[in-house]
Amino acid sequence: MILLTNLGGRSVNGRMRRHVLDNEFRVCIDCGYSLRNLAEEHRCPECGVQYDASELERAWRAWFSLDPASAEA
């Protein structure tokens, strides 16, 4: 997973959160590449990590402590 706390703290974390929300949680967990217009299950074209869109959403919600009802937060 991307280590955000060592890259500038809250500002980077906030930018990444916005990036993830803008891309509807379809962002590679490893490299941060937007997967928004790609298949539900595939490999990230940037780093090659296999992903599943539903698993990405669960992982990002947990990372940012978002409950399922607060996708627009």
Secondary structure, DSSP 8 states (H G I E B T S, - for coil): ----GGGTTHHHHHHHHHHHHHTTT-B-TTT--B-TTS-SEEE-TTT--EEEHHHHHHHHHHHTT--GGGTT-
